[in-house]
Amino acid sequence: MEEVTIIGIDLAKNVFQLHGAAADGRPVFRKKLTRLQFQRFM
């Protein structure tokens, strides 16, 4: 897996949308997490 240098997080009431990108801006991952899943992810 590529190294993630940027993480964008869209905060909402029940779901967090995460977007990880490499240094050059290429997307590495996208995830849709609940509040509990987000806590475990971080």
mmCIF entry with sequence, helices, sheets and N, C-alpha, C, O atoms, coordinates in Angstrom:
data_MODEL
# 
_entry.id   MODEL 
# 
_entity.id                         1 
_entity.type                       polymer 
_entity.pdbx_number_of_molecules   1 
# 
_entity_poly.entity_id                      1 
_entity_poly.type                           'polypeptide(L)' 
_entity_poly.nstd_linkage                   no 
_entity_poly.nstd_monomer                   no 
_entity_poly.pdbx_seq_one_letter_code       MEEVTIIGIDLAKNVFQLHGAAADGRPVFRKKLTRLQFQRFM 
_entity_poly.pdbx_seq_one_letter_code_can   MEEVTIIGIDLAKNVFQLHGAAADGRPVFRKKLTRLQFQRFM 
_entity_poly.pdbx_strand_id                 A 
# 
loop_
_entity_poly_seq.entity_id 
_entity_poly_seq.num 
_entity_poly_seq.mon_id 
_entity_poly_seq.hetero 
1 1  MET n 
1 2  GLU n 
1 3  GLU n 
1 4  VAL n 
1 5  THR n 
1 6  ILE n 
1 7  ILE n 
1 8  GLY n 
1 9  ILE n 
1 10 ASP n 
1 11 LEU n 
1 12 ALA n 
1 13 LYS n 
1 14 ASN n 
1 15 VAL n 
1 16 PHE n 
1 17 GLN n 
1 18 LEU n 
1 19 HIS n 
1 20 GLY n 
1 21 ALA n 
1 22 ALA n 
1 23 ALA n 
1 24 ASP n 
1 25 GLY n 
1 26 ARG n 
1 27 PRO n 
1 28 VAL n 
1 29 PHE n 
1 30 ARG n 
1 31 LYS n 
1 32 LYS n 
1 33 LEU n 
1 34 THR n 
1 35 ARG n 
1 36 LEU n 
1 37 GLN n 
1 38 PHE n 
1 39 GLN n 
1 40 ARG n 
1 41 PHE n 
1 42 MET n 
# 
_struct_asym.id          A 
_struct_asym.entity_id   1 
# 
_struct_conf.conf_type_id            HELX_P 
_struct_conf.id                      HELX_P1 
_struct_conf.pdbx_PDB_helix_id       AA1 
_struct_conf.beg_label_comp_id       ARG 
_struct_conf.beg_label_asym_id       A 
_struct_conf.beg_label_seq_id        35 
_struct_conf.pdbx_beg_PDB_ins_code   ? 
_struct_conf.end_label_comp_id       PHE 
_struct_conf.end_label_asym_id       A 
_struct_conf.end_label_seq_id        41 
_struct_conf.pdbx_end_PDB_ins_code   ? 
_struct_conf.beg_auth_comp_id        ARG 
_struct_conf.beg_auth_asym_id        A 
_struct_conf.beg_auth_seq_id         35 
_struct_conf.end_auth_comp_id        PHE 
_struct_conf.end_auth_asym_id        A 
_struct_conf.end_auth_seq_id         41 
_struct_conf.pdbx_PDB_helix_class    1 
_struct_conf.details                 ? 
_struct_conf.pdbx_PDB_helix_length   7 
# 
_struct_conf_type.id          HELX_P 
_struct_conf_type.criteria    ? 
_struct_conf_type.reference   ? 
# 
_struct_sheet.id               AA1 
_struct_sheet.type             ? 
_struct_sheet.number_strands   3 
_struct_sheet.details          ? 
# 
loop_
_struct_sheet_order.sheet_id 
_struct_sheet_order.range_id_1 
_struct_sheet_order.range_id_2 
_struct_sheet_order.offset 
_struct_sheet_order.sense 
AA1 1 2 ? anti-parallel 
AA1 2 3 ? anti-parallel 
# 
loop_
_struct_sheet_range.sheet_id 
_struct_sheet_range.id 
_struct_sheet_range.beg_label_comp_id 
_struct_sheet_range.beg_label_asym_id 
_struct_sheet_range.beg_label_seq_id 
_struct_sheet_range.pdbx_beg_PDB_ins_code 
_struct_sheet_range.end_label_comp_id 
_struct_sheet_range.end_label_asym_id 
_struct_sheet_range.end_label_seq_id 
_struct_sheet_range.pdbx_end_PDB_ins_code 
_struct_sheet_range.beg_auth_comp_id 
_struct_sheet_range.beg_auth_asym_id 
_struct_sheet_range.beg_auth_seq_id 
_struct_sheet_range.end_auth_comp_id 
_struct_sheet_range.end_auth_asym_id 
_struct_sheet_range.end_auth_seq_id 
AA1 1 ILE A 6  ? ASP A 10 ? ILE A 6  ASP A 10 
AA1 2 VAL A 15 ? ALA A 21 ? VAL A 15 ALA A 21 
AA1 3 PRO A 27 ? THR A 34 ? PRO A 27 THR A 34 
# 
loop_
_atom_site.group_PDB 
_atom_site.id 
_atom_site.type_symbol 
_atom_site.label_atom_id 
_atom_site.label_alt_id 
_atom_site.label_comp_id 
_atom_site.label_asym_id 
_atom_site.label_entity_id 
_atom_site.label_seq_id 
_atom_site.pdbx_PDB_ins_code 
_atom_site.Cartn_x 
_atom_site.Cartn_y 
_atom_site.Cartn_z 
_atom_site.occupancy 
_atom_site.B_iso_or_equiv 
_atom_site.pdbx_formal_charge 
_atom_site.auth_seq_id 
_atom_site.auth_comp_id 
_atom_site.auth_asym_id 
_atom_site.auth_atom_id 
_atom_site.pdbx_PDB_model_num 
ATOM 1   N N  . MET A 1 1  ? 0.845   -1.190 0.000  1.00 0.00 ? 1  MET A N  1 
ATOM 2   C CA . MET A 1 1  ? 0.000   0.000  0.000  1.00 0.00 ? 1  MET A CA 1 
ATOM 3   C C  . MET A 1 1  ? 0.885   1.245  0.000  1.00 0.00 ? 1  MET A C  1 
ATOM 4   O O  . MET A 1 1  ? 1.934   1.272  0.642  1.00 0.00 ? 1  MET A O  1 
ATOM 5   N N  . GLU A 1 2  ? 0.459   2.252  -0.711 1.00 0.00 ? 2  GLU A N  1 
ATOM 6   C CA . GLU A 1 2  ? 1.216   3.501  -0.794 1.00 0.00 ? 2  GLU A CA 1 
ATOM 7   C C  . GLU A 1 2  ? 1.150   4.275  0.517  1.00 0.00 ? 2  GLU A C  1 
ATOM 8   O O  . GLU A 1 2  ? 0.226   4.098  1.311  1.00 0.00 ? 2  GLU A O  1 
ATOM 9   N N  . GLU A 1 3  ? 2.136   5.128  0.730  1.00 0.00 ? 3  GLU A N  1 
ATOM 10  C CA . GLU A 1 3  ? 2.152   5.965  1.925  1.00 0.00 ? 3  GLU A CA 1 
ATOM 11  C C  . GLU A 1 3  ? 1.143   7.100  1.781  1.00 0.00 ? 3  GLU A C  1 
ATOM 12  O O  . GLU A 1 3  ? 1.112   7.799  0.769  1.00 0.00 ? 3  GLU A O  1 
ATOM 13  N N  . VAL A 1 4  ? 0.331   7.264  2.800  1.00 0.00 ? 4  VAL A N  1 
ATOM 14  C CA . VAL A 1 4  ? -0.669  8.331  2.823  1.00 0.00 ? 4  VAL A CA 1 
ATOM 15  C C  . VAL A 1 4  ? -0.040  9.554  3.475  1.00 0.00 ? 4  VAL A C  1 
ATOM 16  O O  . VAL A 1 4  ? 0.467   9.470  4.593  1.00 0.00 ? 4  VAL A O  1 
ATOM 17  N N  . THR A 1 5  ? -0.070  10.694 2.780  1.00 0.00 ? 5  THR A N  1 
ATOM 18  C CA . THR A 1 5  ? 0.496   11.918 3.335  1.00 0.00 ? 5  THR A CA 1 
ATOM 19  C C  . THR A 1 5  ? -0.567  12.947 3.676  1.00 0.00 ? 5  THR A C  1 
ATOM 20  O O  . THR A 1 5  ? -0.315  13.871 4.450  1.00 0.00 ? 5  THR A O  1 
ATOM 21  N N  . ILE A 1 6  ? -1.757  12.793 3.102  1.00 0.00 ? 6  ILE A N  1 
ATOM 22  C CA . ILE A 1 6  ? -2.855  13.732 3.344  1.00 0.00 ? 6  ILE A CA 1 
ATOM 23  C C  . ILE A 1 6  ? -4.115  12.935 3.652  1.00 0.00 ? 6  ILE A C  1 
ATOM 24  O O  . ILE A 1 6  ? -4.437  11.978 2.947  1.00 0.00 ? 6  ILE A O  1 
ATOM 25  N N  . ILE A 1 7  ? -4.828  13.327 4.706  1.00 0.00 ? 7  ILE A N  1 
ATOM 26  C CA . ILE A 1 7  ? -6.120  12.720 5.011  1.00 0.00 ? 7  ILE A CA 1 
ATOM 27  C C  . ILE A 1 7  ? -7.152  13.827 5.101  1.00 0.00 ? 7  ILE A C  1 
ATOM 28  O O  . ILE A 1 7  ? -7.006  14.763 5.887  1.00 0.00 ? 7  ILE A O  1 
ATOM 29  N N  . GLY A 1 8  ? -8.196  13.715 4.293  1.00 0.00 ? 8  GLY A N  1 
ATOM 30  C CA . GLY A 1 8  ? -9.322  14.644 4.355  1.00 0.00 ? 8  GLY A CA 1 
ATOM 31  C C  . GLY A 1 8  ? -10.476 13.957 5.058  1.00 0.00 ? 8  GLY A C  1 
ATOM 32  O O  . GLY A 1 8  ? -10.756 12.788 4.792  1.00 0.00 ? 8  GLY A O  1 
ATOM 33  N N  . ILE A 1 9  ? -11.155 14.671 5.958  1.00 0.00 ? 9  ILE A N  1 
ATOM 34  C CA . ILE A 1 9  ? -12.262 14.094 6.715  1.00 0.00 ? 9  ILE A CA 1 
ATOM 35  C C  . ILE A 1 9  ? -13.473 15.003 6.597  1.00 0.00 ? 9  ILE A C  1 
ATOM 36  O O  . ILE A 1 9  ? -13.405 16.191 6.912  1.00 0.00 ? 9  ILE A O  1 
ATOM 37  N N  . ASP A 1 10 ? -14.577 14.435 6.141  1.00 0.00 ? 10 ASP A N  1 
ATOM 38  C CA . ASP A 1 10 ? -15.858 15.142 6.086  1.00 0.00 ? 10 ASP A CA 1 
ATOM 39  C C  . ASP A 1 10 ? -16.649 14.716 7.314  1.00 0.00 ? 10 ASP A C  1 
ATOM 40  O O  . ASP A 1 10 ? -17.091 13.570 7.404  1.00 0.00 ? 10 ASP A O  1 
ATOM 41  N N  . LEU A 1 11 ? -16.827 15.628 8.254  1.00 0.00 ? 11 LEU A N  1 
ATOM 42  C CA . LEU A 1 11 ? -17.514 15.322 9.505  1.00 0.00 ? 11 LEU A CA 1 
ATOM 43  C C  . LEU A 1 11 ? -19.015 15.499 9.341  1.00 0.00 ? 11 LEU A C  1 
ATOM 44  O O  . LEU A 1 11 ? -19.478 16.519 8.832  1.00 0.00 ? 11 LEU A O  1 
ATOM 45  N N  . ALA A 1 12 ? -19.757 14.514 9.770  1.00 0.00 ? 12 ALA A N  1 
ATOM 46  C CA . ALA A 1 12 ? -21.216 14.573 9.740  1.00 0.00 ? 12 ALA A CA 1 
ATOM 47  C C  . ALA A 1 12 ? -21.736 14.022 11.065 1.00 0.00 ? 12 ALA A C  1 
ATOM 48  O O  . ALA A 1 12 ? -20.954 13.625 11.928 1.00 0.00 ? 12 ALA A O  1 
ATOM 49  N N  . LYS A 1 13 ? -23.033 14.000 11.217 1.00 0.00 ? 13 LYS A N  1 
ATOM 50  C CA . LYS A 1 13 ? -23.601 13.536 12.480 1.00 0.00 ? 13 LYS A CA 1 
ATOM 51  C C  . LYS A 1 13 ? -23.314 12.063 12.744 1.00 0.00 ? 13 LYS A C  1 
ATOM 52  O O  . LYS A 1 13 ? -22.890 11.705 13.843 1.00 0.00 ? 13 LYS A O  1 
ATOM 53  N N  . ASN A 1 14 ? -23.536 11.213 11.762 1.00 0.00 ? 14 ASN A N  1 
ATOM 54  C CA . ASN A 1 14 ? -23.435 9.773  11.993 1.00 0.00 ? 14 ASN A CA 1 
ATOM 55  C C  . ASN A 1 14 ? -22.336 9.071  11.208 1.00 0.00 ? 14 ASN A C  1 
ATOM 56  O O  . ASN A 1 14 ? -21.916 7.976  11.582 1.00 0.00 ? 14 ASN A O  1 
ATOM 57  N N  . VAL A 1 15 ? -21.867 9.683  10.131 1.00 0.00 ? 15 VAL A N  1 
ATOM 58  C CA . VAL A 1 15 ? -20.903 9.022  9.255  1.00 0.00 ? 15 VAL A CA 1 
ATOM 59  C C  . VAL A 1 15 ? -19.753 9.975  8.952  1.00 0.00 ? 15 VAL A C  1 
ATOM 60  O O  . VAL A 1 15 ? -19.959 11.173 8.762  1.00 0.00 ? 15 VAL A O  1 
ATOM 61  N N  . PHE A 1 16 ? -18.540 9.427  8.909  1.00 0.00 ? 16 PHE A N  1 
ATOM 62  C CA . PHE A 1 16 ? -17.350 10.189 8.547  1.00 0.00 ? 16 PHE A CA 1 
ATOM 63  C C  . PHE A 1 16 ? -16.859 9.674  7.198  1.00 0.00 ? 16 PHE A C  1 
ATOM 64  O O  . PHE A 1 16 ? -16.677 8.470  7.021  1.00 0.00 ? 16 PHE A O  1 
ATOM 65  N N  . GLN A 1 17 ? -16.645 10.574 6.253  1.00 0.00 ? 17 GLN A N  1 
ATOM 66  C CA . GLN A 1 17 ? -16.096 10.217 4.950  1.00 0.00 ? 17 GLN A CA 1 
ATOM 67  C C  . GLN A 1 17 ? -14.612 10.569 4.982  1.00 0.00 ? 17 GLN A C  1 
ATOM 68  O O  . GLN A 1 17 ? -14.260 11.726 5.213  1.00 0.00 ? 17 GLN A O  1 
ATOM 69  N N  . LEU A 1 18 ? -13.736 9.588  4.754  1.00 0.00 ? 18 LEU A N  1 
ATOM 70  C CA . LEU A 1 18 ? -12.300 9.805  4.759  1.00 0.00 ? 18 LEU A CA 1 
ATOM 71  C C  . LEU A 1 18 ? -11.743 9.624  3.359  1.00 0.00 ? 18 LEU A C  1 
ATOM 72  O O  . LEU A 1 18 ? -12.203 8.776  2.594  1.00 0.00 ? 18 LEU A O  1 
ATOM 73  N N  . HIS A 1 19 ? -10.744 10.435 3.037  1.00 0.00 ? 19 HIS A N  1 
ATOM 74  C CA . HIS A 1 19 ? -10.073 10.365 1.748  1.00 0.00 ? 19 HIS A CA 1 
ATOM 75  C C  . HIS A 1 19 ? -8.586  10.506 2.020  1.00 0.00 ? 19 HIS A C  1 
ATOM 76  O O  . HIS A 1 19 ? -8.141  11.534 2.531  1.00 0.00 ? 19 HIS A O  1 
ATOM 77  N N  . GLY A 1 20 ? -7.817  9.485  1.685  1.00 0.00 ? 20 GLY A N  1 
ATOM 78  C CA . GLY A 1 20 ? -6.366  9.532  1.857  1.00 0.00 ? 20 GLY A CA 1 
ATOM 79  C C  . GLY A 1 20 ? -5.695  9.725  0.515  1.00 0.00 ? 20 GLY A C  1 
ATOM 80  O O  . GLY A 1 20 ? -6.100  9.121  -0.478 1.00 0.00 ? 20 GLY A O  1 
ATOM 81  N N  . ALA A 1 21 ? -4.668  10.565 0.478  1.00 0.00 ? 21 ALA A N  1 
ATOM 82  C CA . ALA A 1 21 ? -3.967  10.846 -0.774 1.00 0.00 ? 21 ALA A CA 1 
ATOM 83  C C  . ALA A 1 21 ? -2.456  10.745 -0.579 1.00 0.00 ? 21 ALA A C  1 
ATOM 84  O O  . ALA A 1 21 ? -1.936  10.975 0.513  1.00 0.00 ? 21 ALA A O  1 
ATOM 85  N N  . ALA A 1 22 ? -1.775  10.400 -1.650 1.00 0.00 ? 22 ALA A N  1 
ATOM 86  C CA . ALA A 1 22 ? -0.317  10.369 -1.665 1.00 0.00 ? 22 ALA A CA 1 
ATOM 87  C C  . ALA A 1 22 ? 0.210   11.800 -1.784 1.00 0.00 ? 22 ALA A C  1 
ATOM 88  O O  . ALA A 1 22 ? -0.565  12.741 -1.954 1.00 0.00 ? 22 ALA A O  1 
ATOM 89  N N  . ALA A 1 23 ? 1.519   11.955 -1.694 1.00 0.00 ? 23 ALA A N  1 
ATOM 90  C CA . ALA A 1 23 ? 2.139   13.284 -1.742 1.00 0.00 ? 23 ALA A CA 1 
ATOM 91  C C  . ALA A 1 23 ? 1.829   14.025 -3.041 1.00 0.00 ? 23 ALA A C  1 
ATOM 92  O O  . ALA A 1 23 ? 1.736   15.252 -3.050 1.00 0.00 ? 23 ALA A O  1 
ATOM 93  N N  . ASP A 1 24 ? 1.671   13.287 -4.132 1.00 0.00 ? 24 ASP A N  1 
ATOM 94  C CA . ASP A 1 24 ? 1.391   13.932 -5.420 1.00 0.00 ? 24 ASP A CA 1 
ATOM 95  C C  . ASP A 1 24 ? -0.103  14.146 -5.668 1.00 0.00 ? 24 ASP A C  1 
ATOM 96  O O  . ASP A 1 24 ? -0.491  14.612 -6.739 1.00 0.00 ? 24 ASP A O  1 
ATOM 97  N N  . GLY A 1 25 ? -0.937  13.813 -4.691 1.00 0.00 ? 25 GLY A N  1 
ATOM 98  C CA . GLY A 1 25 ? -2.371  14.062 -4.803 1.00 0.00 ? 25 GLY A CA 1 
ATOM 99  C C  . GLY A 1 25 ? -3.199  12.887 -5.287 1.00 0.00 ? 25 GLY A C  1 
ATOM 100 O O  . GLY A 1 25 ? -4.427  12.958 -5.302 1.00 0.00 ? 25 GLY A O  1 
ATOM 101 N N  . ARG A 1 26 ? -2.530  11.790 -5.687 1.00 0.00 ? 26 ARG A N  1 
ATOM 102 C CA . ARG A 1 26 ? -3.278  10.616 -6.139 1.00 0.00 ? 26 ARG A CA 1 
ATOM 103 C C  . ARG A 1 26 ? -4.044  9.989  -4.980 1.00 0.00 ? 26 ARG A C  1 
ATOM 104 O O  . ARG A 1 26 ? -3.493  9.848  -3.888 1.00 0.00 ? 26 ARG A O  1 
ATOM 105 N N  . PRO A 1 27 ? -5.302  9.609  -5.193 1.00 0.00 ? 27 PRO A N  1 
ATOM 106 C CA . PRO A 1 27 ? -6.073  8.970  -4.127 1.00 0.00 ? 27 PRO A CA 1 
ATOM 107 C C  . PRO A 1 27 ? -5.486  7.610  -3.756 1.00 0.00 ? 27 PRO A C  1 
ATOM 108 O O  . PRO A 1 27 ? -5.122  6.824  -4.631 1.00 0.00 ? 27 PRO A O  1 
ATOM 109 N N  . VAL A 1 28 ? -5.398  7.343  -2.467 1.00 0.00 ? 28 VAL A N  1 
ATOM 110 C CA . VAL A 1 28 ? -4.901  6.063  -1.971 1.00 0.00 ? 28 VAL A CA 1 
ATOM 111 C C  . VAL A 1 28 ? -6.056  5.245  -1.397 1.00 0.00 ? 28 VAL A C  1 
ATOM 112 O O  . VAL A 1 28 ? -6.118  4.032  -1.594 1.00 0.00 ? 28 VAL A O  1 
ATOM 113 N N  . PHE A 1 29 ? -6.967  5.907  -0.691 1.00 0.00 ? 29 PHE A N  1 
ATOM 114 C CA . PHE A 1 29 ? -8.127  5.198  -0.168 1.00 0.00 ? 29 PHE A CA 1 
ATOM 115 C C  . PHE A 1 29 ? -9.290  6.152  0.044  1.00 0.00 ? 29 PHE A C  1 
ATOM 116 O O  . PHE A 1 29 ? -9.116  7.366  0.149  1.00 0.00 ? 29 PHE A O  1 
ATOM 117 N N  . ARG A 1 30 ? -10.472 5.574  0.105  1.00 0.00 ? 30 ARG A N  1 
ATOM 118 C CA . ARG A 1 30 ? -11.701 6.278  0.485  1.00 0.00 ? 30 ARG A CA 1 
ATOM 119 C C  . ARG A 1 30 ? -12.461 5.357  1.409  1.00 0.00 ? 30 ARG A C  1 
ATOM 120 O O  . ARG A 1 30 ? -12.612 4.170  1.122  1.00 0.00 ? 30 ARG A O  1 
ATOM 121 N N  . LYS A 1 31 ? -12.941 5.894  2.518  1.00 0.00 ? 31 LYS A N  1 
ATOM 122 C CA . LYS A 1 31 ? -13.678 5.090  3.485  1.00 0.00 ? 31 LYS A CA 1 
ATOM 123 C C  . LYS A 1 31 ? -14.872 5.863  4.007  1.00 0.00 ? 31 LYS A C  1 
ATOM 124 O O  . LYS A 1 31 ? -14.842 7.088  4.120  1.00 0.00 ? 31 LYS A O  1 
ATOM 125 N N  . LYS A 1 32 ? -15.917 5.128  4.322  1.00 0.00 ? 32 LYS A N  1 
ATOM 126 C CA . LYS A 1 32 ? -17.100 5.680  4.967  1.00 0.00 ? 32 LYS A CA 1 
ATOM 127 C C  . LYS A 1 32 ? -17.215 4.960  6.306  1.00 0.00 ? 32 LYS A C  1 
ATOM 128 O O  . LYS A 1 32 ? -17.470 3.756  6.341  1.00 0.00 ? 32 LYS A O  1 
ATOM 129 N N  . LEU A 1 33 ? -17.029 5.688  7.411  1.00 0.00 ? 33 LEU A N  1 
ATOM 130 C CA . LEU A 1 33 ? -16.959 5.070  8.729  1.00 0.00 ? 33 LEU A CA 1 
ATOM 131 C C  . LEU A 1 33 ? -17.999 5.635  9.684  1.00 0.00 ? 33 LEU A C  1 
ATOM 132 O O  . LEU A 1 33 ? -18.340 6.816  9.623  1.00 0.00 ? 33 LEU A O  1 
ATOM 133 N N  . THR A 1 34 ? -18.495 4.780  10.563 1.00 0.00 ? 34 THR A N  1 
ATOM 134 C CA . THR A 1 34 ? -19.347 5.246  11.658 1.00 0.00 ? 34 THR A CA 1 
ATOM 135 C C  . THR A 1 34 ? -18.453 5.913  12.699 1.00 0.00 ? 34 THR A C  1 
ATOM 136 O O  . THR A 1 34 ? -17.228 5.873  12.590 1.00 0.00 ? 34 THR A O  1 
ATOM 137 N N  . ARG A 1 35 ? -19.057 6.511  13.684 1.00 0.00 ? 35 ARG A N  1 
ATOM 138 C CA . ARG A 1 35 ? -18.303 7.181  14.746 1.00 0.00 ? 35 ARG A CA 1 
ATOM 139 C C  . ARG A 1 35 ? -17.356 6.204  15.457 1.00 0.00 ? 35 ARG A C  1 
ATOM 140 O O  . ARG A 1 35 ? -16.196 6.535  15.702 1.00 0.00 ? 35 ARG A O  1 
ATOM 141 N N  . LEU A 1 36 ? -17.844 5.014  15.785 1.00 0.00 ? 36 LEU A N  1 
ATOM 142 C CA . LEU A 1 36 ? -17.028 4.008  16.464 1.00 0.00 ? 36 LEU A CA 1 
ATOM 143 C C  . LEU A 1 36 ? -15.891 3.522  15.562 1.00 0.00 ? 36 LEU A C  1 
ATOM 144 O O  . LEU A 1 36 ? -14.756 3.385  16.019 1.00 0.00 ? 36 LEU A O  1 
ATOM 145 N N  . GLN A 1 37 ? -16.183 3.265  14.302 1.00 0.00 ? 37 GLN A N  1 
ATOM 146 C CA . GLN A 1 37 ? -15.149 2.837  13.359 1.00 0.00 ? 37 GLN A CA 1 
ATOM 147 C C  . GLN A 1 37 ? -14.084 3.912  13.193 1.00 0.00 ? 37 GLN A C  1 
ATOM 148 O O  . GLN A 1 37 ? -12.899 3.598  13.076 1.00 0.00 ? 37 GLN A O  1 
ATOM 149 N N  . PHE A 1 38 ? -14.495 5.180  13.182 1.00 0.00 ? 38 PHE A N  1 
ATOM 150 C CA . PHE A 1 38 ? -13.547 6.288  13.053 1.00 0.00 ? 38 PHE A CA 1 
ATOM 151 C C  . PHE A 1 38 ? -12.605 6.337  14.255 1.00 0.00 ? 38 PHE A C  1 
ATOM 152 O O  . PHE A 1 38 ? -11.406 6.562  14.092 1.00 0.00 ? 38 PHE A O  1 
ATOM 153 N N  . GLN A 1 39 ? -13.135 6.129  15.454 1.00 0.00 ? 39 GLN A N  1 
ATOM 154 C CA . GLN A 1 39 ? -12.294 6.108  16.657 1.00 0.00 ? 39 GLN A CA 1 
ATOM 155 C C  . GLN A 1 39 ? -11.247 5.007  16.558 1.00 0.00 ? 39 GLN A C  1 
ATOM 156 O O  . GLN A 1 39 ? -10.087 5.222  16.910 1.00 0.00 ? 39 GLN A O  1 
ATOM 157 N N  . ARG A 1 40 ? -11.640 3.849  16.089 1.00 0.00 ? 40 ARG A N  1 
ATOM 158 C CA . ARG A 1 40 ? -10.697 2.730  15.938 1.00 0.00 ? 40 ARG A CA 1 
ATOM 159 C C  . ARG A 1 40 ? -9.669  3.014  14.851 1.00 0.00 ? 40 ARG A C  1 
ATOM 160 O O  . ARG A 1 40 ? -8.507  2.628  14.979 1.00 0.00 ? 40 ARG A O  1 
ATOM 161 N N  . PHE A 1 41 ? -10.090 3.684  13.784 1.00 0.00 ? 41 PHE A N  1 
ATOM 162 C CA . PHE A 1 41 ? -9.198  4.012  12.673 1.00 0.00 ? 41 PHE A CA 1 
ATOM 163 C C  . PHE A 1 41 ? -8.093  4.967  13.112 1.00 0.00 ? 41 PHE A C  1 
ATOM 164 O O  . PHE A 1 41 ? -6.937  4.814  12.718 1.00 0.00 ? 41 PHE A O  1 
ATOM 165 N N  . MET A 1 42 ? -8.455  5.948  13.927 1.00 0.00 ? 42 MET A N  1 
ATOM 166 C CA . MET A 1 42 ? -7.478  6.942  14.368 1.00 0.00 ? 42 MET A CA 1 
ATOM 167 C C  . MET A 1 42 ? -6.605  6.364  15.462 1.00 0.00 ? 42 MET A C  1 
ATOM 168 O O  . MET A 1 42 ? -5.716  7.048  15.968 1.00 0.00 ? 42 MET A O  1 
# 
